[in-house]
Amino acid sequence: TNNLPGLYIHIPFCLRKCPYCHFYSVTATEWIPDYLEALSREIERIRGAWGPFDTLYLGGGTPSLLTAKQFAFLLTTVQKRFSFLPDRELTVEVNPGDIGFLSLKELRNLGVNRLNIGVQSFDANLLRFLGRRHSPGQALSSIEAARRAGFENIGIDLIYGIPHQTLDDWDNS
């Protein structure tokens, strides 16, 4: 293992705030272009202050709300201003209700080599309780689409200890 730092960039936009989530996010997705411009200025201001990095992680919020053009702008800006190892890991968090094969293929073509899919549960009742926008079927489809798009490194978030969740629910997920 190395002792190199990783770079995390928070994309604080969601279509709807999940009631259990305590990460900072806003639903004003019309602010995304302004946010990316401000982020670009901040990246320029601190360019070269750290690094090299071995990972770049785009989390949130819901980074998968960005368009391919917005992702390209962000990744180009970051990779021009900071130093990364050649074999760096580039992860994007995605929501199963927001992605499909074409958007995943675009991410893969931009150099994203790891996805983290916010599944949370494969139980429809628990997803409703959590206020999630996707179904168990969409969660499975997003994983299958990620594989077809060329992703080999995929993480999924699952929540344990949801009120009314049984051990059978957990085992099934």
C-alpha positions as CSV (number, residue, x, y, z in Angstrom):
1,T,0.0,0.0,0.0
2,N,1.1,3.6,-0.5
3,N,0.6,6.6,1.6
4,L,-0.7,8.8,-1.2
5,P,-3.8,10.9,-0.6
6,G,-7.0,10.6,-2.5
7,L,-9.0,13.5,-3.7
8,Y,-12.7,13.7,-2.9
9,I,-15.0,16.2,-4.6
10,H,-18.5,16.7,-3.3
11,I,-21.3,17.2,-5.9
12,P,-24.1,18.6,-3.6
13,F,-27.1,18.1,-5.8
14,C,-30.1,15.7,-5.5
15,L,-33.5,15.6,-7.2
16,R,-35.0,15.0,-3.8
17,K,-33.4,14.9,-0.3
18,C,-33.7,11.4,1.2
19,P,-34.9,11.7,4.8
20,Y,-32.1,9.5,6.3
21,C,-29.3,11.4,4.6
22,H,-27.2,13.9,6.5
23,F,-24.8,14.8,3.8
24,Y,-25.1,18.3,2.5
25,S,-27.2,18.6,-0.6
26,V,-29.6,20.9,-2.3
27,T,-32.4,20.2,-4.9
28,A,-31.7,23.3,-6.9
29,T,-30.1,21.5,-9.8
30,E,-30.3,24.6,-11.9
31,W,-27.2,25.8,-9.8
32,I,-25.0,23.0,-11.2
33,P,-23.4,25.1,-13.9
34,D,-22.6,27.9,-11.4
35,Y,-21.3,25.3,-8.9
36,L,-19.0,23.8,-11.5
37,E,-17.7,27.2,-12.5
38,A,-17.0,28.1,-8.8
39,L,-15.4,24.7,-8.2
40,S,-13.2,25.3,-11.3
41,R,-12.0,28.7,-9.9
42,E,-11.3,27.0,-6.5
43,I,-9.3,24.2,-8.2
44,E,-7.3,26.8,-10.1
45,R,-6.6,28.7,-6.9
46,I,-5.2,25.7,-5.1
47,R,-3.7,23.9,-8.1
48,G,-0.6,21.9,-7.3
49,A,-0.9,22.3,-3.5
50,W,-1.3,18.6,-3.0
51,G,-0.6,15.4,-4.8
52,P,0.1,13.2,-6.5
53,F,-3.2,11.5,-5.8
54,D,-3.9,7.9,-6.2
55,T,-7.7,8.3,-6.3
56,L,-10.4,10.7,-7.4
57,Y,-13.8,10.2,-5.9
58,L,-16.8,12.2,-7.0
59,G,-19.5,11.8,-4.3
60,G,-22.5,13.6,-3.1
61,G,-25.3,14.3,-3.3
62,T,-25.9,12.7,-6.6
63,P,-23.0,13.2,-9.0
64,S,-24.9,11.1,-11.7
65,L,-27.1,14.2,-12.2
66,L,-24.3,15.8,-14.1
67,T,-24.4,15.6,-17.9
68,A,-21.6,14.0,-19.9
69,K,-20.4,17.5,-20.9
70,Q,-20.4,18.6,-17.3
71,F,-18.4,15.5,-16.2
72,A,-16.0,16.1,-19.1
73,F,-15.5,19.7,-17.9
74,L,-15.0,18.7,-14.3
75,L,-12.6,15.8,-15.0
76,T,-10.6,17.8,-17.5
77,T,-10.3,20.7,-15.0
78,V,-9.2,18.4,-12.1
79,Q,-6.8,16.3,-14.1
80,K,-5.1,19.4,-15.7
81,R,-4.6,21.1,-12.3
82,F,-3.6,18.1,-10.1
83,S,-1.2,15.2,-10.4
84,F,-2.5,11.7,-10.4
85,L,-0.8,8.3,-10.6
86,P,-1.2,6.8,-14.0
87,D,-3.2,3.9,-12.6
88,R,-5.4,6.1,-10.5
89,E,-8.9,5.0,-9.4
90,L,-11.6,7.3,-10.6
91,T,-14.9,6.7,-8.8
92,V,-18.3,8.3,-9.4
93,E,-21.3,7.7,-7.1
94,V,-24.5,7.1,-9.0
95,N,-28.2,6.7,-8.2
96,P,-29.9,3.6,-9.8
97,G,-32.8,5.8,-10.8
98,D,-30.7,8.2,-12.8
99,I,-28.5,6.1,-14.9
100,G,-28.7,3.9,-17.9
101,F,-26.4,2.1,-20.2
102,L,-25.6,5.2,-22.4
103,S,-24.7,7.5,-19.5
104,L,-22.6,4.7,-17.9
105,K,-20.8,4.2,-21.2
106,E,-20.1,7.9,-21.4
107,L,-18.6,7.8,-17.9
108,R,-16.5,4.9,-18.8
109,N,-15.3,6.7,-22.0
110,L,-14.3,9.7,-19.8
111,G,-12.0,7.4,-17.8
112,V,-14.2,6.6,-14.9
113,N,-13.1,3.1,-13.8
114,R,-15.1,2.5,-10.6
115,L,-18.8,3.1,-9.8
116,N,-20.4,3.2,-6.4
117,I,-24.2,2.6,-6.8
118,G,-26.5,3.9,-4.1
119,V,-28.7,0.8,-3.9
120,Q,-29.4,1.0,-0.1
121,S,-31.7,-2.1,-0.2
122,F,-33.3,-4.5,-2.7
123,D,-36.5,-4.5,-0.7
124,A,-39.3,-2.3,-2.2
125,N,-40.9,-1.5,1.2
126,L,-37.6,-0.5,2.7
127,L,-36.7,1.7,-0.3
128,R,-40.1,3.5,0.1
129,F,-39.4,3.9,3.8
130,L,-36.0,5.4,3.0
131,G,-37.6,7.8,0.4
132,R,-35.5,6.4,-2.4
133,R,-36.6,7.1,-6.0
134,H,-35.6,3.7,-7.5
135,S,-37.1,0.3,-7.4
136,P,-35.2,-3.0,-6.7
137,G,-35.5,-3.7,-10.4
138,Q,-33.9,-0.4,-11.3
139,A,-31.1,-1.3,-8.8
140,L,-30.4,-4.6,-10.5
141,S,-30.7,-3.1,-14.0
142,S,-28.1,-0.4,-13.1
143,I,-25.6,-3.0,-11.9
144,E,-26.2,-5.0,-15.1
145,A,-25.9,-1.9,-17.3
146,A,-22.6,-0.9,-15.5
147,R,-21.2,-4.3,-16.4
148,R,-22.3,-4.0,-20.0
149,A,-20.7,-0.5,-20.1
150,G,-17.3,-2.0,-19.2
151,F,-17.2,-1.4,-15.4
152,E,-15.4,-4.2,-13.6
153,N,-15.0,-2.4,-10.3
154,I,-18.5,-1.7,-8.8
155,G,-19.4,-1.0,-5.2
156,I,-23.0,-0.9,-3.9
157,D,-24.2,0.9,-0.8
158,L,-26.5,-1.2,1.4
159,I,-27.9,0.1,4.7
160,Y,-28.1,-2.3,7.6
161,G,-30.3,-1.5,10.6
162,I,-33.2,0.2,8.9
163,P,-36.3,0.3,11.2
164,H,-38.5,-2.7,10.5
165,Q,-35.7,-4.4,8.5
166,T,-35.3,-8.1,9.4
167,L,-32.3,-10.4,9.1
168,D,-34.1,-12.1,6.1
169,D,-34.4,-8.6,4.4
170,W,-30.7,-8.1,4.9
171,D,-29.8,-11.6,3.7
172,N,-32.0,-11.1,0.6
173,S,-30.3,-7.8,-0.2
